[in-house]
Amino acid sequence: MAVDQGGRARRRLSTEERREQLLAVGARLFSESPYDEVWIEQVAGIAGVSRGLLYHYFPAKRDFFAAVVERESERMLRMTAPVPGVPVRTQLTAGLDAYLEYVESHAHGYRAFHRADAAGDQAVRRVYRRALAAQERQILSALAADPEFGPLLENRPDTRLAVRGWLAFTTAVCLEWLRGARLGRDQVRDLCARALLGVLTP
């Protein structure tokens, strides 16, 4: 146990808990400021650790931001993972509900994730693009396995591009929603669902 300035005992964080704390601080800072304006010293100060300890977990700022992006990507993929045997139309509503719950509950992480493409660091941008590609593959896989959409997609070479465009649309809608757009969660969900079904159906 460590002791704070008031003489109270503080529980020492485990390695995983400390890493999660640092990533949470990073998500907030990267969501509020461009990549180049976030300094490792800020992160260390807010987390109450030394700069050396932060570098122990993440060798460079690019590694730190990449870890923030990967953490948010993994969360989104887990929350929206398709359920085998359930029709896409049913899953779309449930998946968007889960996605929007994530967006609202982890707004800092969501914004930070989508700031990555604007980062000047190519390594960070590659991590972001890999994450988007994983989302794209997850959606295409669910569509291909669906009795309704699977046969349609066999003759639709533009499907991949349509899904990619829909992901960009959904991101733009969600970011505007977080900025205070006057839409309820159900309205945002229905808007995004209609957009995907509209580009997929003849």
Secondary structure, DSSP 8 states (H G I E B T S, - for coil): -EE-TTS-EE----HHHHHHHHHHHHHHHHHHS-GGG--HHHHHHHHT--HHHHHHH-SSHHHHHHHHHHHHHHHHHHHT---TTS-HHHHHHHHHHHHHHHHHHTHHHHHHHHHGGG-S-HHHHHHHHHHHHHHHHHHHHHHHT-TTHHHHHTT-TTHHHHHHHHHHHHHHHHHHHHTT-S--HHHHHHHHHHHHHHHH--
